[in-house]
Amino acid sequence: LVISTIFTTEINAHQITMSIFYPVLLLSGIVWPLEGQPIWLRTISKWLPMTKAIDAMRGILLKGWCIKHLLVQQAFMVTFIWSMGFLILALIIFNCRRI
């Protein structure tokens, strides 16, 4: 939503989205485990929005965690906060472009 408010063409928005999505996908622990990353890269990965959600999903699927588990609740909260932050940013950018 933020990217589509910044760029005017669909092609540009799609290119930027993919150039952001793939590094986040690789760094969040979906494709390659965080333990296999260098320490400096692992520190960056911990701040990405998908990392906690992936850890929670792994815990639900492999360890049988439920929604009451603390890490699952943290993952929901982190995802919610990132989503609300991007929504607010998109609204601010959209309103600034209209003026």
Summary of the structure (lengths in Angstrom):
residues: 99
radius of gyration: 16.2
end to end distance: 18.7
largest distance: 51.4
contacts: 241
relative contact order: 0.12
helix: 79%
strand: 0%
